Amino acid sequence: MALKYSRQRELIKNFLMGRQDHPTAEIVYRNVRQQNPSISLGTVYRNLTLLADRGEILRLRLGDGTDHFDADTSRHYHFICKECGCVQDLRMEGIDDVLETARQHFCGRITGHMTYFYGICGQCSQGINS
């Protein structure tokens, strides 16, 4: 079903498309508000949820209690730094063998997977070694 055009939704999506850092709704709100001061945090949350539900953006649940958002819906993985909490795209060959292994050990239907990698990012690693 086609959505009615929304300037607010367009601002939100355009903001995300220009980012590589997987911002939270609050970060989206603070930045989009600079272009549209009347936008509410609730509107940002509703539009992020709508865009994620429609598959136009990714909602990342990283275990920190806050959803992060990614405009890049292509198949890729994410790295989360245990020191600074940054979220970075991790480009690598697919790990579909894990999906196949899971399917062999599950009585049901697995349709996909979300895998996160954790460690210390390059910037934090340099700080540790200094």
DSSP file (Angstrom, degrees, kcal/mol; ACC not computed):
  #  RESIDUE AA STRUCTURE BP1 BP2  ACC     N-H-->O    O-->H-N    N-H-->O    O-->H-N    TCO  KAPPA ALPHA  PHI   PSI    X-CA   Y-CA   Z-CA
    1    1 A M              0   0    0      0, 0.0     2,-0.2     0, 0.0     0, 0.0   0.000 360.0 360.0 360.0 131.1    0.0    0.0    0.0
    2    2 A A        -     0   0    0      1,-0.1     2,-0.3     0, 0.0     0, 0.0  -0.475 360.0-132.2 -74.0 140.8    1.4    3.4   -1.0
    3    3 A L        -     0   0    0     -2,-0.2     2,-0.2     1,-0.1     3,-0.1  -0.694  21.0-109.6 -92.7 145.4    1.9    5.9    1.8
    4    4 A K        -     0   0    0     -2,-0.3    -1,-0.1     1,-0.1     0, 0.0  -0.499  49.3 -93.5 -66.3 141.2    0.7    9.5    1.6
    5    5 A Y        -     0   0    0     -2,-0.2     2,-0.4     4,-0.0    -1,-0.1  -0.287  43.9-171.6 -58.8 139.5    3.7   11.8    1.2
    6    6 A S     >  -     0   0    0      1,-0.1     4,-2.3    -3,-0.1     5,-0.2  -0.969  20.8-157.9-137.2 119.7    5.0   13.2    4.5
    7    7 A R  H  > S+     0   0    0     -2,-0.4     4,-2.5     1,-0.2     5,-0.2   0.888  98.6  54.0 -61.5 -38.4    7.6   16.0    4.6
    8    8 A Q  H  > S+     0   0    0      2,-0.2     4,-2.2     1,-0.2    -1,-0.2   0.927 108.8  47.3 -63.1 -44.7    8.5   14.9    8.1
    9    9 A R  H  > S+     0   0    0      1,-0.2     4,-2.6     2,-0.2    -1,-0.2   0.886 111.4  52.0 -63.9 -38.5    9.1   11.3    7.0
   10   10 A E  H  X S+     0   0    0     -4,-2.3     4,-2.8     2,-0.2     5,-0.2   0.915 109.0  49.7 -63.9 -43.1   11.2   12.5    4.1
   11   11 A L  H  X S+     0   0    0     -4,-2.5     4,-2.2     2,-0.2    -2,-0.2   0.908 112.5  48.3 -60.8 -42.3   13.4   14.6    6.4
   12   12 A I  H  X S+     0   0    0     -4,-2.2     4,-2.2     2,-0.2    -2,-0.2   0.941 114.1  44.7 -63.7 -48.8   13.9   11.6    8.8
   13   13 A K  H  X S+     0   0    0     -4,-2.6     4,-2.3     1,-0.2    -2,-0.2   0.916 113.2  50.5 -65.1 -42.8   14.8    9.2    6.0
   14   14 A N  H  X S+     0   0    0     -4,-2.8     4,-1.0     1,-0.2    -1,-0.2   0.891 109.1  52.4 -62.2 -39.2   17.1   11.8    4.3
   15   15 A F  H >< S+     0   0    0     -4,-2.2     3,-0.7    -5,-0.2    -1,-0.2   0.942 111.3  46.4 -60.9 -46.8   18.9   12.4    7.6
   16   16 A L  H >< S+     0   0    0     -4,-2.2     3,-1.8     1,-0.2    55,-0.5   0.873 106.0  59.1 -63.7 -37.3   19.4    8.6    8.1
   17   17 A M  H 3< S+     0   0    0     -4,-2.3    -1,-0.2     1,-0.3    -2,-0.2   0.762 103.7  52.7 -65.6 -23.6   20.7    8.2    4.5
   18   18 A G  T << S+     0   0    0     -4,-1.0     2,-0.3    -3,-0.7    -1,-0.3   0.346  99.9  82.7 -91.7   6.9   23.4   10.7    5.2
   19   19 A R    <   -     0   0    0     -3,-1.8    52,-0.2     1,-0.1    -3,-0.0  -0.825  43.6-179.9-116.7 151.0   24.7    8.8    8.3
   20   20 A Q  S    S+     0   0    0     -2,-0.3    69,-0.3    50,-0.1    -1,-0.1   0.334  74.1  78.1-118.4  -0.2   26.9    5.9    8.9
   21   21 A D  S    S-     0   0    0     67,-0.1    66,-0.4    65,-0.1    49,-0.1   0.370  93.0-124.3-100.8   4.8   26.7    5.9   12.7
   22   22 A H        -     0   0    0     -6,-0.2    48,-0.2    46,-0.1    -6,-0.0   0.965  36.5-151.5  56.9  64.7   23.3    4.2   13.2
   23   23 A P        -     0   0    0      0, 0.0    46,-2.3     0, 0.0     2,-0.1  -0.151   6.9-117.9 -70.4 161.1   21.7    6.9   15.3
   24   24 A T  B  >  -A   68   0A   0     44,-0.2     4,-2.3     1,-0.1    44,-0.2  -0.380  35.3 -99.9 -84.5 171.1   19.0    6.5   18.0
   25   25 A A  H  > S+     0   0    0     42,-0.6     4,-3.0     1,-0.2     5,-0.1   0.873 124.0  55.8 -61.1 -37.1   15.5    8.1   17.7
   26   26 A E  H  > S+     0   0    0      2,-0.2     4,-2.6     1,-0.2    -1,-0.2   0.895 107.8  47.3 -64.3 -40.0   16.6   10.9   20.0
   27   27 A I  H  > S+     0   0    0      2,-0.2     4,-1.9     1,-0.2     5,-0.2   0.910 112.6  49.7 -67.0 -41.8   19.6   11.8   17.8
   28   28 A V  H  X S+     0   0    0     -4,-2.3     4,-3.1     2,-0.2     5,-0.3   0.948 111.8  49.8 -58.8 -48.5   17.3   11.7   14.7
   29   29 A Y  H  X S+     0   0    0     -4,-3.0     4,-2.3     1,-0.2    -2,-0.2   0.930 109.1  50.0 -57.0 -50.6   14.9   14.0   16.6
   30   30 A R  H  < S+     0   0    0     -4,-2.6     4,-0.4     1,-0.2    -1,-0.2   0.877 117.7  40.6 -59.0 -38.2   17.6   16.5   17.6
   31   31 A N  H >X S+     0   0    0     -4,-1.9     3,-0.9     2,-0.2     4,-0.5   0.906 115.3  47.3 -80.1 -43.0   18.9   16.8   14.1
   32   32 A V  H >X S+     0   0    0     -4,-3.1     4,-2.0     1,-0.2     3,-1.2   0.833 103.3  65.5 -67.7 -30.7   15.7   16.8   12.1
   33   33 A R  H 3< S+     0   0    0     -4,-2.3    -1,-0.2    -5,-0.3    -2,-0.2   0.769  90.0  65.5 -62.4 -25.9   14.3   19.4   14.5
   34   34 A Q  H <4 S+     0   0    0     -3,-0.9    -1,-0.3    -4,-0.4    -2,-0.2   0.828 111.4  35.0 -65.3 -30.3   16.9   21.8   13.2
   35   35 A Q  H << S+     0   0    0     -3,-1.2    -2,-0.2    -4,-0.5    -1,-0.2   0.739 134.5  26.4 -91.9 -27.5   15.1   21.7    9.8
   36   36 A N    ><  -     0   0    0     -4,-2.0     3,-2.0     1,-0.1    -1,-0.2  -0.730  66.6-177.0-138.3  85.1   11.6   21.4   11.2
   37   37 A P  T 3  S+     0   0    0      0, 0.0    -4,-0.1     0, 0.0    -1,-0.1   0.686  80.7  60.3 -59.9 -19.7   11.4   22.9   14.7
   38   38 A S  T 3  S+     0   0    0      2,-0.1     2,-0.1    -5,-0.0    -5,-0.1   0.540  77.0 112.5 -87.7  -4.8    7.7   21.9   15.1
   39   39 A I    <   -     0   0    0     -3,-2.0     2,-0.2    -7,-0.1    -3,-0.0  -0.420  59.4-141.4 -69.1 141.1    8.4   18.1   14.8
   40   40 A S     >  -     0   0    0     -2,-0.1     4,-1.9     1,-0.1     5,-0.1  -0.658  19.3-119.3-102.0 159.4    7.8   16.1   18.0
   41   41 A L  H  > S+     0   0    0     -2,-0.2     4,-2.7     1,-0.2     5,-0.2   0.881 116.3  56.4 -61.3 -38.2    9.7   13.2   19.4
   42   42 A G  H  > S+     0   0    0      1,-0.2     4,-2.8     2,-0.2    -1,-0.2   0.889 105.0  51.3 -60.7 -40.3    6.6   11.1   19.1
   43   43 A T  H  > S+     0   0    0      2,-0.2     4,-2.4     1,-0.2    -1,-0.2   0.901 109.9  49.7 -63.8 -41.3    6.3   11.9   15.4
   44   44 A V  H  X S+     0   0    0     -4,-1.9     4,-2.7     2,-0.2     5,-0.2   0.946 112.2  47.6 -62.9 -47.9   10.0   10.8   14.9
   45   45 A Y  H  X S+     0   0    0     -4,-2.7     4,-2.5     1,-0.2    -2,-0.2   0.934 112.7  48.8 -58.3 -47.3    9.3    7.6   16.8
   46   46 A R  H  X S+     0   0    0     -4,-2.8     4,-2.4     1,-0.2    -1,-0.2   0.906 114.0  45.6 -60.9 -42.7    6.2    6.8   14.8
   47   47 A N  H  X S+     0   0    0     -4,-2.4     4,-2.8     2,-0.2    -1,-0.2   0.884 111.7  50.8 -71.3 -38.2    7.9    7.5   11.4
   48   48 A L  H  X S+     0   0    0     -4,-2.7     4,-2.4    -5,-0.2    -2,-0.2   0.922 112.6  47.7 -62.6 -42.6   10.9    5.5   12.3
   49   49 A T  H  X S+     0   0    0     -4,-2.5     4,-2.9    -5,-0.2    -2,-0.2   0.925 112.8  48.6 -63.0 -45.1    8.7    2.6   13.3
   50   50 A L  H  X S+     0   0    0     -4,-2.4     4,-1.9     2,-0.2     6,-0.2   0.931 112.6  47.3 -61.0 -47.5    6.7    2.9   10.1
   51   51 A L  H  <>S+     0   0    0     -4,-2.8     5,-2.4     1,-0.2     6,-1.0   0.894 114.6  47.0 -62.7 -40.1    9.8    3.0    7.9
   52   52 A A  H ><5S+     0   0    0     -4,-2.4     3,-1.3    -5,-0.2    -2,-0.2   0.920 110.8  51.3 -67.7 -43.5   11.3    0.0    9.7
   53   53 A D  H 3<5S+     0   0    0     -4,-2.9    -1,-0.2     1,-0.3    -2,-0.2   0.829 110.7  49.6 -62.7 -31.5    8.0   -2.0    9.5
   54   54 A R  T 3<5S-     0   0    0     -4,-1.9    -1,-0.3    -5,-0.2    -2,-0.2   0.500 115.4-117.2 -85.1  -4.5    7.9   -1.3    5.8
   55   55 A G  T < 5S+     0   0    0     -3,-1.3    -3,-0.2    -4,-0.3    -2,-0.1   0.647  82.2 120.8  79.0  15.0   11.5   -2.4    5.3
   56   56 A E  S   <S+     0   0    0     -5,-2.4     2,-0.3    -6,-0.2    -4,-0.2   0.711  82.5  13.8 -83.9 -21.0   12.7    1.0    4.2
   57   57 A I  S    S-     0   0    0     -6,-1.0     2,-0.4    -9,-0.1    -2,-0.2  -0.916  83.0-111.7-140.5 167.0   15.2    1.3    7.0
   58   58 A L  E     -B   70   0A   0     12,-3.4    12,-2.1    -2,-0.3     2,-0.6  -0.863  15.9-150.0-103.5 139.4   16.6   -1.2    9.6
   59   59 A R  E     -B   69   0A   0     -2,-0.4     2,-0.6    10,-0.2    10,-0.2  -0.947  16.4-157.9-103.3 122.1   15.9   -1.1   13.3
   60   60 A L  E     -B   68   0A   0      8,-3.5     8,-2.4    -2,-0.6     2,-0.8  -0.893   9.8-165.6-105.8 123.7   18.8   -2.4   15.2
   61   61 A R  E     +B   67   0A   0     -2,-0.6     6,-0.1     6,-0.2    -2,-0.0  -0.900  13.9 173.1-107.7 103.0   18.2   -3.8   18.7
   62   62 A L        -     0   0    0     -2,-0.8    -1,-0.1     4,-0.6     5,-0.1   0.356  53.2-102.5 -98.9   3.7   21.7   -4.0   20.2
   63   63 A G  S    S+     0   0    0      3,-0.1     4,-0.1     1,-0.0    -2,-0.1   0.536  97.1 105.6  88.3   5.9   20.9   -4.9   23.7
   64   64 A D  S    S-     0   0    0      2,-0.3     3,-0.1    21,-0.0    -3,-0.0   0.332  95.4-109.3 -98.9   7.8   21.6   -1.4   25.1
   65   65 A G  S    S+     0   0    0      1,-0.2     2,-0.4     0, 0.0    -4,-0.0   0.436  91.5  93.6  83.4  -1.0   17.8   -0.7   25.6
   66   66 A T  S    S-     0   0    0     -6,-0.0    -4,-0.6   -42,-0.0    -2,-0.3  -0.988  73.0-127.2-128.7 131.1   17.7    1.8   22.7
   67   67 A D  E     - B   0  61A   0     -2,-0.4   -42,-0.6    -6,-0.1     2,-0.3  -0.521  22.1-158.8 -73.5 142.4   16.8    1.1   19.1
   68   68 A H  E     -AB  24  60A   0     -8,-2.4    -8,-3.5    -2,-0.2     2,-0.4  -0.862   8.9-140.9-116.5 155.9   19.3    2.3   16.5
   69   69 A F  E     - B   0  59A   0    -46,-2.3     2,-0.4    -2,-0.3   -10,-0.2  -0.927  14.0-171.6-128.6 146.4   18.4    3.0   12.9
   70   70 A D  E     - B   0  58A   0    -12,-2.1   -12,-3.4    -2,-0.4   -53,-0.1  -0.993  15.8-160.9-138.3 123.9   20.2    2.3    9.6
   71   71 A A  S    S+     0   0    0    -55,-0.5     2,-1.0    -2,-0.4   -54,-0.1   0.658  74.1  92.3 -77.9 -15.3   19.0    3.5    6.1
   72   72 A D        +     0   0    0      1,-0.2     4,-0.1   -56,-0.1   -15,-0.1  -0.697  48.1 172.8 -83.8 103.4   21.2    0.9    4.5
   73   73 A T        +     0   0    0     -2,-1.0    -1,-0.2   -17,-0.2     3,-0.1   0.365  39.4 115.8 -93.4   4.7   18.9   -2.1    4.0
   74   74 A S  S    S-     0   0    0      1,-0.1     2,-0.6    -3,-0.0    -2,-0.0  -0.280  85.5 -81.4 -67.9 162.7   21.4   -4.1    1.9
   75   75 A R  S    S+     0   0    0     16,-0.0     2,-0.3    19,-0.0    -1,-0.1  -0.540  78.5 126.1 -71.1 113.9   22.6   -7.3    3.4
   76   76 A H        -     0   0    0     -2,-0.6     2,-0.2    -4,-0.1    15,-0.2  -0.969  48.1-121.1-159.8 168.8   25.4   -6.5    5.8
   77   77 A Y  E     -C   90   0B   0     13,-1.7    13,-3.0    -2,-0.3     2,-0.4  -0.616  20.8-128.8-113.4 172.3   26.5   -7.0    9.4
   78   78 A H  E     -Cd  89 116B   0     37,-1.0    39,-2.8    11,-0.2     2,-0.4  -0.957   5.1-152.8-130.0 144.4   27.2   -4.7   12.3
   79   79 A F  E     -Cd  88 117B   0      9,-2.9     9,-2.7    -2,-0.4     2,-0.5  -0.946  11.2-161.4-111.9 132.9   30.1   -4.3   14.8
   80   80 A I  E     -Cd  87 118B   0     37,-3.1    39,-1.6    -2,-0.4     2,-0.4  -0.971  15.1-135.1-118.1 124.5   29.4   -2.8   18.2
   81   81 A C  E  >  - d   0 119B   0      5,-2.3     4,-1.2    -2,-0.5    39,-0.2  -0.642   4.1-153.7 -79.5 127.7   32.3   -1.4   20.2
   82   82 A K  T  4 S+     0   0    0     37,-3.6    38,-0.2    -2,-0.4    -1,-0.1   0.596  92.0  47.8 -76.3 -11.6   32.2   -2.5   23.9
   83   83 A E  T  4 S+     0   0    0     36,-0.4    -1,-0.1     3,-0.1    37,-0.1   0.914 129.3  12.1 -91.9 -59.7   34.1    0.6   24.9
   84   84 A C  T  4 S-     0   0    0      2,-0.1    -2,-0.1     0, 0.0    36,-0.1   0.599  92.1-126.0 -99.8 -12.9   32.4    3.6   23.2
   85   85 A G     <  +     0   0    0     -4,-1.2    -3,-0.1     1,-0.2   -21,-0.0   0.520  51.8 156.6  82.7   4.5   29.2    1.9   22.0
   86   86 A C        -     0   0    0     -6,-0.1    -5,-2.3     1,-0.1     2,-0.5  -0.272  34.0-143.1 -63.8 152.4   29.7    3.0   18.3
   87   87 A V  E     -C   80   0B   0    -66,-0.4     2,-0.4    -7,-0.2    -7,-0.2  -0.982  21.9-178.3-119.4 124.4   27.9    0.9   15.7
   88   88 A Q  E     -C   79   0B   0     -9,-2.7    -9,-2.9    -2,-0.5     2,-0.2  -0.930  30.9-109.5-125.2 146.5   29.8    0.3   12.4
   89   89 A D  E     -C   78   0B   0     -2,-0.4     2,-0.6   -69,-0.3   -11,-0.2  -0.502  27.7-154.9 -68.0 140.7   28.8   -1.5    9.2
   90   90 A L  E     -C   77   0B   0    -13,-3.0   -13,-1.7    -2,-0.2     2,-0.6  -0.937   6.1-160.3-122.3 105.7   30.8   -4.7    8.8
   91   91 A R        +     0   0    0     -2,-0.6     2,-0.3   -15,-0.2   -15,-0.1  -0.763  33.9 127.3 -90.3 122.8   31.1   -5.6    5.1
   92   92 A M        -     0   0    0     -2,-0.6     3,-0.1     0, 0.0    -2,-0.1  -0.973  63.1 -67.2-162.2 168.5   32.0   -9.2    4.6
   93   93 A E        -     0   0    0     -2,-0.3   -17,-0.0     1,-0.1     0, 0.0  -0.289  67.4 -90.2 -60.1 150.8   30.9  -12.3    2.8
   94   94 A G        -     0   0    0      1,-0.1     3,-0.2     2,-0.0    -1,-0.1  -0.196  23.2-143.8 -61.6 155.3   27.6  -13.7    4.0
   95   95 A I    >>  +     0   0    0      1,-0.2     3,-1.7    -3,-0.1     4,-0.8  -0.345  45.3 144.9-115.7  49.9   27.6  -16.3    6.8
   96   96 A D  H 3>  +     0   0    0      1,-0.3     4,-2.5     2,-0.2     5,-0.2   0.696  60.2  74.1 -63.9 -19.0   24.7  -18.3    5.4
   97   97 A D  H 3> S+     0   0    0      1,-0.2     4,-2.3     2,-0.2    -1,-0.3   0.849  94.2  53.7 -62.8 -31.2   26.3  -21.5    6.7
   98   98 A V  H <> S+     0   0    0     -3,-1.7     4,-2.5     2,-0.2    -1,-0.2   0.908 107.8  49.9 -66.2 -41.6   25.3  -20.4   10.2
   99   99 A L  H  X S+     0   0    0     -4,-0.8     4,-2.3     2,-0.2    -2,-0.2   0.916 111.5  47.9 -62.6 -43.9   21.7  -20.0    8.9
  100  100 A E  H  X S+     0   0    0     -4,-2.5     4,-1.8     2,-0.2    -2,-0.2   0.906 111.2  50.7 -64.4 -41.7   21.8  -23.5    7.4
  101  101 A T  H  X S+     0   0    0     -4,-2.3     4,-1.0     1,-0.2    -2,-0.2   0.922 110.4  49.8 -61.5 -43.9   23.2  -25.0   10.6
  102  102 A A  H >< S+     0   0    0     -4,-2.5     3,-0.8     1,-0.2    -2,-0.2   0.914 108.3  53.2 -61.2 -43.2   20.5  -23.3   12.7
  103  103 A R  H >< S+     0   0    0     -4,-2.3     3,-1.1     1,-0.3    -1,-0.2   0.865 105.8  54.1 -60.8 -36.1   17.8  -24.7   10.3
  104  104 A Q  H 3< S+     0   0    0     -4,-1.8    -1,-0.3     1,-0.2    -2,-0.2   0.750 112.8  43.5 -69.6 -23.0   19.2  -28.2   10.8
  105  105 A H  T << S+     0   0    0     -4,-1.0     2,-0.4    -3,-0.8    -1,-0.2   0.147 103.0  77.2-109.3  18.3   18.8  -27.8   14.6
  106  106 A F    <   -     0   0    0     -3,-1.1     2,-1.3     2,-0.1     4,-0.1  -0.991  66.6-144.4-134.4 129.2   15.4  -26.2   14.7
  107  107 A C  S    S+     0   0    0     -2,-0.4     2,-0.3     2,-0.1    -3,-0.1  -0.735  79.9  41.7 -91.2  90.9   12.0  -27.8   14.3
  108  108 A G  S    S-     0   0    0     -2,-1.3     2,-0.5    -5,-0.2    -2,-0.1  -0.965 100.6 -59.0 162.5-161.0   10.3  -24.9   12.6
  109  109 A R        -     0   0    0     -2,-0.3     2,-0.5     2,-0.0    -2,-0.1  -0.944  36.4-166.2-122.7 113.1   11.0  -22.4    9.8
  110  110 A I        +     0   0    0     -2,-0.5     3,-0.1    -4,-0.1    -7,-0.1  -0.855   7.7 178.4 -95.5 127.3   13.9  -20.0   10.1
  111  111 A T        -     0   0    0     -2,-0.5     2,-0.3     1,-0.2    -1,-0.1   0.507  59.2 -24.7-108.8  -6.9   13.6  -17.2    7.5
  112  112 A G        -     0   0    0    -13,-0.1     2,-0.3     2,-0.0    -1,-0.2  -0.981  55.2-127.4 179.9-176.7   16.6  -15.0    8.4
  113  113 A H        -     0   0    0     -2,-0.3     2,-0.4    -3,-0.1   -14,-0.0  -0.992   3.1-148.6-153.0 157.1   19.1  -13.9   11.0
  114  114 A M        -     0   0    0     -2,-0.3     2,-0.4     2,-0.0   -37,-0.1  -0.989  22.7-174.6-128.3 119.1   20.5  -10.9   12.6
  115  115 A T        -     0   0    0     -2,-0.4   -37,-1.0     2,-0.0     2,-0.4  -0.958   6.0-168.1-121.9 131.6   24.1  -11.2   13.7
  116  116 A Y  E     -d   78   0B   0     -2,-0.4     2,-0.4   -39,-0.1   -37,-0.2  -0.924   9.6-149.4-116.0 143.6   26.1   -8.6   15.7
  117  117 A F  E     -d   79   0B   0    -39,-2.8   -37,-3.1    -2,-0.4     2,-0.3  -0.924  15.1-161.7-111.2 137.7   29.8   -8.6   16.3
  118  118 A Y  E     +d   80   0B   0     -2,-0.4     2,-0.3   -39,-0.2   -37,-0.2  -0.865  32.7  96.0-120.8 152.0   31.3   -7.1   19.4
  119  119 A G  E    S-d   81   0B   0    -39,-1.6   -37,-3.6    -2,-0.3     2,-0.5  -0.962  73.3 -44.6 168.4-150.2   34.8   -6.0   20.4
  120  120 A I        -     0   0    0     -2,-0.3   -39,-0.1   -39,-0.2    -2,-0.0  -0.959  53.9-130.6-114.9 124.7   36.9   -2.8   20.5
  121  121 A C     >  -     0   0    0     -2,-0.5     4,-2.6     1,-0.1     5,-0.2  -0.172  27.7-103.5 -69.3 166.8   36.8   -0.4   17.6
  122  122 A G  H  > S+     0   0    0      1,-0.2     4,-2.0     2,-0.2     5,-0.1   0.874 120.2  51.9 -59.4 -40.6   40.0    0.9   15.9
  123  123 A Q  H  > S+     0   0    0      1,-0.2     4,-1.3     2,-0.2    -1,-0.2   0.921 113.7  42.9 -66.2 -43.4   39.7    4.3   17.6
  124  124 A C  H  > S+     0   0    0      1,-0.2     4,-2.0     2,-0.2    -2,-0.2   0.864 110.2  57.7 -69.1 -35.5   39.3    2.8   21.1
  125  125 A S  H  X S+     0   0    0     -4,-2.6     4,-2.1     1,-0.2    -2,-0.2   0.895 104.9  50.9 -60.8 -40.1   42.0    0.3   20.4
  126  126 A Q  H  X S+     0   0    0     -4,-2.0     4,-0.6     1,-0.2    -1,-0.2   0.876 109.6  50.7 -64.8 -36.5   44.4    3.1   19.6
  127  127 A G  H  < S+     0   0    0     -4,-1.3     3,-0.2     1,-0.2    -1,-0.2   0.843 110.0  49.8 -68.3 -34.3   43.5    4.8   22.9
  128  128 A I  H  < S+     0   0    0     -4,-2.0    -2,-0.2     1,-0.2    -1,-0.2   0.875 112.2  47.2 -70.6 -37.8   44.1    1.6   24.8
  129  129 A N  H  <        0   0    0     -4,-2.1    -1,-0.2     1,-0.2    -2,-0.2   0.553 360.0 360.0 -82.0  -7.8   47.5    1.1   23.2
  130  130 A S     <        0   0    0     -4,-0.6    -1,-0.2    -3,-0.2    -2,-0.1   0.501 360.0 360.0 -75.3 360.0   48.6    4.7   23.9
